[in-house]
Amino acid sequence: MFSVNTSESVGFESRWKVKGVYSESSSQTSDLSVNSVSTETATSVEVDTQTSDISTPSLQPEVDNQKLSEWLIKICPLVERELNEAVYSKAFYGSYAYEESDTPNAKLLQILNVSSSSGDGDYANRVQAISWNSTGNTLAVACNYFHKSWCHHTGRVCFYTFNRDDKLPETPHKTLNINGCINTLRFHLTMPFIIACGTYSGEIVIWTVQHNDADNIVAKVKGHEEAVIDLSWVYDVGTARAILLASSSIDGLLNVWNCNLPLSTLTIKAKYKIKSPVLARLQKSTSEEISKKVVRGILAFDFSTHTHDLFVAGVEGGLLVLGSTTAANKLKGSTKEVPIFDPVMKYYEPHEGEIITVRFSPNRKDMFMSCGTDGEIRIYLTKQESPARVIFVEELYHVSWVPFHEHLITGCGKKGLLEIFHLISGQPIPNVSTDKVLPTSLLQIEVNKQRCTIVAVGNNRGELQLWSVPWGHFSSVNSVE
């Protein structure tokens, strides 16, 4: 059945060719030839010349110190503003060195107890507001209570600064108190020692943390008739070097304030009301009380870092609008001293629940996101009324863009975990951390814009968690597939 045959070997001529480039050189020198050429020298004539003494000019330049001072005063605010805006510029995308380890896991750095006493023997355990200052070295934290009626508590803000070991101390280096619980905190865009807060009673307070005086209040006003929900420092469209303060409330107003820090004044510049569309579709979760309101409360807003007059706002009942401070129409009944405007330019497809967060993308000027209690994160383009991307999530309480990583969104909520979502895949990134923490509801999240790998998270037990997150490992689409 089987047989063995032996064949003679067959040879093939090689077809492989190699071309080399070389040059020949010889080390033997040519014969030396000598030619004698006769030369005739020219007759030289000596001429006596008399020179004057050479004086060395002064090397010290003439400087007009007065003009130099005026020039520096003129350009410094502009340069400072451009440097601060460059933090969000896409030109620096990917140029920041990652500080994380090689493992694609978020690491829990430390846990701090930041709950504050109200003075009545009870403690505020809900971390309501977190804010990093402009240098990224100091963190402000405020806790408050759940309210069913009028607030009678004492609000308190705790300030923590990184030590030499890049850790936050167990006890705050400074605390500031005020009558009423604090709903929101915002550090100044360029001044790391100035911070603004909005209270449950409608007050707006600006503090300085630069001095150790007992009274650190720079300005204080009754900003709204109801609770202040959101605050933001924004650039003035008319004046390049001016920074304004914007605030929103349940009273349906978005107020823009002139803040004069040297004079310690906070004066109203303009008020904006967002009206419901005439043919608005009622959402399933919209209560009858809210549906009857002509002017609904503004729960969240954000001004664009690219086009300073544009802002997006989340309104009671799930309404989502795009507004402009320059294209706003003046409403009847407003006065010259305090003008009231209708800023609405466009209505977007509303949420089925209340909106908890709206944020413009720091990388693209035509993109923003919104997150609601209906379990949806929506990505919108400003020219498109329907969302370009919808990410379905479990109940979240706060979400944020990740600086320098335009495809990543991070959030926290009922799960008690730090959650990351990828815009391209539209899916959450699983198992971002192997560290075990007690299951609690995470209420606030704030990414450090100077050290973007550092993330602060507050829960409902008065604890602050500090995480190190390797965003570079999660920015690739392959990491979620």
C-alpha positions in Angstrom: 0.0 0.0 0.0 2.8 2.3 0.9 6.2 2.5 -0.9 9.3 4.5 -0.5 10.9 6.3 -3.5 14.3 8.0 -3.4 15.0 10.9 -5.9 18.2 12.6 -6.8 18.7 16.1 -5.4 17.8 19.0 -7.7 19.8 22.2 -7.8 18.6 25.7 -8.7 20.7 28.7 -9.7 20.5 31.5 -7.3 18.5 34.5 -8.5 19.2 36.7 -5.5 21.1 39.9 -6.4 22.7 42.4 -4.1 23.9 45.7 -5.3 26.4 47.6 -3.3 27.5 51.1 -3.7 31.2 51.7 -3.1 34.1 53.8 -4.3 37.7 53.1 -4.8 40.4 55.2 -3.2 44.1 55.0 -3.3 46.5 55.9 -0.5 49.4 56.5 -2.9 50.2 60.2 -3.4 50.9 61.6 -6.9 54.4 62.6 -8.0 55.6 65.9 -6.5 56.4 68.5 -9.2 58.2 71.8 -8.4 57.9 74.8 -10.6 59.9 78.0 -9.9 58.2 81.2 -10.7 59.9 84.6 -10.5 58.1 87.3 -8.5 58.6 91.0 -8.3 57.9 92.8 -5.1 56.0 96.1 -5.0 57.6 99.2 -3.6 56.1 100.2 -0.3 55.6 103.7 0.8 55.2 104.6 4.5 52.8 107.4 5.3 52.4 108.9 8.7 48.8 109.2 10.0 47.5 110.8 13.1 44.5 109.3 14.8 42.4 110.7 17.6 41.9 108.8 20.8 39.2 106.2 20.5 36.5 106.6 23.1 34.5 103.5 24.1 30.7 104.1 24.0 28.6 103.2 27.1 27.1 99.7 26.8 24.3 100.3 29.3 21.0 100.9 27.3 18.7 103.7 28.1 15.4 102.4 29.6 12.3 104.4 30.3 11.0 102.7 33.4 7.7 104.6 33.3 6.9 103.4 29.7 8.0 99.9 30.5 5.8 99.8 33.6 2.8 101.0 31.5 3.4 98.5 28.8 3.6 95.6 31.3 0.4 96.7 33.0 -1.3 96.7 29.6 -0.2 93.3 28.4 -0.1 91.3 31.6 -3.9 90.7 32.0 -4.1 89.7 28.3 -1.2 87.3 28.5 -2.6 85.8 31.8 -6.0 85.4 30.2 -4.6 83.6 27.1 -2.5 81.3 29.3 -5.6 80.4 31.4 -7.7 79.7 28.3 -4.9 77.6 26.8 -5.6 75.0 29.5 -8.7 74.1 27.5 -7.1 74.5 24.1 -6.8 71.5 21.8 -3.4 72.6 20.7 -2.0 71.1 23.9 -4.0 67.8 23.5 -1.7 64.9 24.3 1.3 67.0 25.2 0.9 66.4 29.0 2.9 63.7 30.5 0.8 61.0 32.3 1.5 60.6 36.0 -0.3 57.3 36.4 1.1 53.9 36.7 1.2 51.3 33.9 -1.8 49.5 35.1 -5.2 50.6 33.7 -6.9 51.0 37.1 -8.0 54.0 39.1 -6.2 54.2 42.4 -7.7 55.4 45.7 -5.2 57.8 47.2 -7.0 58.8 50.4 -10.3 59.3 52.2 -11.0 62.4 54.3 -13.9 63.1 56.7 -15.2 66.5 55.8 -18.6 66.5 57.5 -19.3 69.7 59.3 -21.2 70.5 62.5 -24.2 72.8 62.4 -23.7 73.9 66.0 -26.9 72.1 67.1 -25.2 68.8 67.7 -26.0 67.3 64.3 -23.7 67.0 61.3 -24.1 67.7 57.6 -23.1 64.5 55.9 -24.0 65.3 52.3 -21.0 66.6 50.3 -22.8 69.2 48.2 -20.1 71.2 46.5 -16.4 70.7 45.5 -14.1 73.1 43.7 -10.4 73.1 42.8 -8.7 76.5 42.6 -6.9 77.7 39.4 -3.5 76.3 40.5 -4.9 72.9 41.3 -3.3 72.9 44.8 -6.3 73.8 47.0 -9.7 72.1 47.2 -12.8 73.6 48.8 -15.5 71.3 50.1 -19.0 72.2 51.5 -21.6 69.9 53.1 -25.3 70.5 53.6 -28.5 69.0 54.7 -31.6 67.7 53.0 -34.3 70.4 53.4 -38.1 70.2 53.4 -38.6 73.8 54.5 -36.6 76.9 55.6 -32.9 76.4 56.3 -31.7 77.2 59.9 -28.3 75.7 59.6 -24.8 77.1 59.5 -22.9 76.6 56.3 -19.3 75.8 56.3 -16.5 75.6 53.7 -13.4 73.6 54.4 -10.1 74.3 52.5 -7.4 71.6 51.9 -4.0 72.2 50.3 -1.6 69.6 49.1 1.4 69.1 51.3 5.0 68.2 50.2 3.9 64.6 49.8 1.1 65.5 47.4 -1.5 64.6 50.0 -4.3 66.5 51.5 -4.1 67.0 55.3 -6.6 65.2 57.6 -7.8 68.6 59.0 -8.5 71.7 56.8 -6.0 74.5 57.0 -8.9 77.0 56.8 -12.7 77.1 57.4 -15.3 79.7 56.6 -18.8 79.9 58.0 -22.0 81.5 56.8 -25.7 81.5 57.8 -27.4 78.9 55.7 -26.4 75.7 53.8 -24.2 76.1 50.8 -25.4 74.7 47.5 -22.6 75.5 45.1 -18.9 76.7 45.2 -16.7 78.1 42.4 -13.1 79.3 42.7 -12.2 82.3 40.5 -10.8 81.6 37.0 -7.5 83.3 37.5 -7.2 84.3 41.2 -6.6 81.1 43.3 -7.5 82.8 46.6 -11.0 84.1 45.5 -14.1 81.8 45.8 -17.8 82.4 45.4 -20.7 80.4 47.0 -24.4 80.3 46.6 -26.7 79.5 49.6 -30.0 77.8 50.1 -31.5 81.1 51.2 -30.5 82.9 47.9 -27.4 84.7 49.1 -24.2 85.0 47.1 -21.0 85.4 49.0 -17.4 86.0 47.8 -14.6 85.2 50.1 -10.8 85.6 50.0 -8.7 82.9 51.5 -5.5 84.8 51.2 -5.6 86.3 54.7 -6.1 84.7 58.1 -8.5 87.4 59.3 -11.7 86.5 60.9 -13.8 88.3 58.3 -12.8 87.0 54.9 -16.0 88.3 53.1 -15.2 90.4 50.0 -18.8 90.9 48.9 -22.3 89.6 49.9 -25.7 90.2 48.3 -29.2 88.8 48.3 -28.8 87.4 44.8 -32.1 85.5 44.3 -35.5 85.1 45.9 -35.0 81.4 46.2 -32.1 79.0 46.5 -29.0 79.5 44.4 -28.5 76.3 42.4 -25.5 77.0 40.2 -22.6 79.5 39.9 -19.9 80.2 37.3 -17.2 82.7 36.7 -17.4 83.9 33.0 -15.5 86.3 30.8 -17.1 89.5 29.8 -17.8 89.8 26.1 -17.5 93.6 26.1 -14.3 93.9 28.1 -11.4 91.6 27.4 -9.9 91.6 30.9 -13.1 91.6 33.0 -14.4 88.5 34.6 -18.1 88.3 35.7 -20.0 86.0 38.0 -23.2 84.2 36.8 -25.8 82.6 39.1 -29.0 80.7 38.6 -31.9 79.8 40.9 -35.3 78.1 41.2 -36.8 81.6 40.8 -36.2 81.3 37.1 -33.5 83.9 36.7 -29.9 83.6 35.5 -28.2 86.7 36.8 -24.9 88.1 35.6 -22.9 90.2 38.1 -20.2 92.8 37.9 -17.6 91.9 40.5 -15.2 94.7 41.6 -12.8 93.0 44.0 -10.7 96.1 44.9 -13.9 97.9 45.9 -15.6 94.8 47.4 -18.7 95.3 45.4 -21.1 92.9 43.6 -23.6 94.7 41.4 -26.1 93.3 38.9 -25.4 93.7 35.2 -28.3 91.9 33.6 -31.0 89.3 34.3 -32.2 86.6 32.0 -35.5 84.7 32.1 -36.0 81.4 30.2 -39.7 81.0 29.2 -41.2 77.7 28.3 -42.0 77.1 24.6 -45.6 77.7 23.7 -46.1 74.2 22.3 -43.9 72.4 24.8 -44.4 68.7 25.1 -45.1 67.6 28.7 -42.7 65.1 30.1 -43.9 62.1 32.0 -42.0 63.1 35.1 -43.1 66.8 35.0 -45.3 67.6 37.9 -48.5 69.6 37.4 -47.0 72.5 39.5 -43.9 72.8 37.2 -46.0 72.4 34.0 -48.1 75.4 34.9 -45.0 77.7 35.4 -44.4 80.2 32.7 -40.9 80.9 34.0 -39.2 77.8 35.3 -36.3 77.4 37.6 -32.8 77.1 36.1 -31.2 74.0 37.6 -27.8 74.0 35.7 -26.0 76.2 33.2 -22.6 76.5 31.5 -21.0 79.2 29.4 -18.9 78.3 26.4 -15.1 78.8 26.8 -14.8 79.3 23.1 -17.7 81.7 22.4 -18.2 83.7 25.6 -21.7 84.9 25.0 -23.2 81.5 24.5 -24.5 79.3 27.3 -26.6 76.1 27.7 -29.2 75.8 30.5 -31.2 72.9 32.0 -34.6 74.1 33.1 -37.3 72.5 35.3 -39.3 69.9 33.5 -36.3 68.6 31.5 -36.1 71.6 29.1 -32.7 72.2 27.5 -32.0 75.5 25.8 -29.2 77.4 24.1 -29.0 81.1 25.0 -26.9 84.1 24.1 -26.2 87.2 26.2 -25.6 89.4 23.1 -28.6 88.3 21.0 -31.1 88.4 23.9 -34.3 90.4 23.6 -35.3 92.9 26.3 -38.5 91.9 28.0 -41.4 94.3 28.8 -41.5 95.6 32.3 -37.7 95.6 32.9 -36.0 98.8 34.0 -32.9 100.5 32.7 -31.1 99.9 36.0 -31.8 96.2 36.0 -32.7 95.0 32.5 -34.4 91.6 32.0 -33.8 89.7 28.8 -35.1 86.6 27.0 -31.8 84.9 25.8 -33.3 81.7 24.2 -31.9 80.9 20.7 -32.9 77.3 20.4 -34.8 74.5 22.3 -33.4 71.0 22.2 -35.1 67.7 22.7 -36.0 67.6 26.4 -35.2 65.0 29.0 -37.9 62.8 30.5 -36.5 63.7 33.9 -34.9 66.7 35.6 -31.6 67.9 34.3 -28.7 67.6 36.8 -25.7 68.7 34.7 -25.1 70.6 31.5 -21.5 71.3 30.3 -19.9 72.6 27.1 -17.1 70.5 25.7 -13.7 72.0 26.6 -12.4 70.7 23.2 -15.1 71.3 20.7 -17.0 74.6 20.6 -20.1 73.1 18.9 -20.6 70.3 21.4 -22.2 70.0 24.9 -23.6 67.3 27.1 -26.5 67.0 29.5 -27.4 64.4 32.1 -30.8 63.9 33.7 -32.6 61.8 36.2 -34.0 59.7 33.4 -30.7 57.8 33.2 -29.4 59.4 30.0 -26.2 61.2 29.2 -26.9 63.1 25.9 -24.3 64.6 23.6 -25.6 67.5 21.5 -24.3 69.5 18.7 -25.4 73.1 18.9 -27.0 73.2 15.4 -28.8 69.9 15.9 -32.0 69.7 18.1 -31.8 65.9 18.7 -28.9 64.4 20.5 -26.0 63.0 18.4 -25.3 60.3 21.1 -27.2 58.9 24.0 -25.5 56.9 26.7 -27.8 54.9 29.0 -26.7 54.8 32.6 -28.0 54.0 36.0 -28.9 56.9 38.3 -26.0 59.5 38.3 -25.8 62.6 40.4 -23.0 64.4 38.7 -21.0 64.1 35.5 -18.0 66.0 34.0 -15.8 66.1 30.9 -12.3 64.9 31.3 -9.7 67.6 30.3 -7.5 66.9 27.3 -9.4 63.7 26.5 -12.3 64.7 24.3 -13.9 61.2 24.1 -14.2 60.6 27.9 -16.9 61.5 30.4 -16.7 60.7 34.1 -19.5 60.6 36.6 -20.7 59.3 40.0 -24.0 58.3 41.4 -26.0 55.6 43.2 -23.6 52.8 42.3 -21.0 54.3 44.6 -18.3 53.9 41.9 -16.2 56.2 39.8 -17.7 55.6 36.3 -16.1 56.4 32.9 -17.9 56.5 29.6 -16.5 56.6 26.1 -18.3 58.8 23.5 -17.2 56.8 20.4 -18.5 53.4 21.7 -21.3 54.9 23.8 -20.5 52.4 26.5 -19.2 52.5 30.1 -15.6 51.3 30.7 -15.8 48.4 33.2 -13.6 47.7 36.2 -11.8 51.0 36.4 -10.7 50.3 40.0 -9.8 47.3 42.1 -9.7 49.3 45.3 -12.5 48.3 47.7 -14.6 51.1 49.2 -17.8 51.1 51.3 -20.9 51.3 49.1 -22.2 54.8 49.4 -24.0 57.2 47.1 -21.4 59.5 45.4 -22.9 63.0 45.0 -20.1 65.3 43.6 -17.1 64.8 41.3 -14.5 67.4 40.3 -11.5 66.8 38.1 -8.4 68.8 38.8 -7.8 70.9 35.6 -4.1 71.3 36.3 -3.4 67.8 37.5 -6.1 66.1 35.4 -5.3 62.6 36.8 -6.4 63.7 40.2 -10.2 63.5 40.9 -12.1 64.4 44.0 -15.4 62.7 44.8 -17.8 63.4 47.7 -20.4 61.0 49.1 -23.5 61.1 51.3 -21.5 60.2 54.5 -19.4 63.3 54.7 -16.4 61.7 53.1 -14.1 63.0 50.4 -12.4 60.4 48.2 -9.2 61.4 46.3 -8.5 59.2 43.2 -5.7 58.9 40.7 -7.2 58.0 37.3 -5.0 57.0 34.3 -7.2 58.6 31.6 -4.7 57.8 28.9 -5.4 54.1 29.3 -9.2 54.6 28.8 -9.1 57.1 25.9 -8.7 54.4 23.3 -11.8 52.8 21.8 -10.1 49.4 22.0 -10.0 49.7 25.8 -13.8 49.3 26.0 -14.3 46.7 23.3 
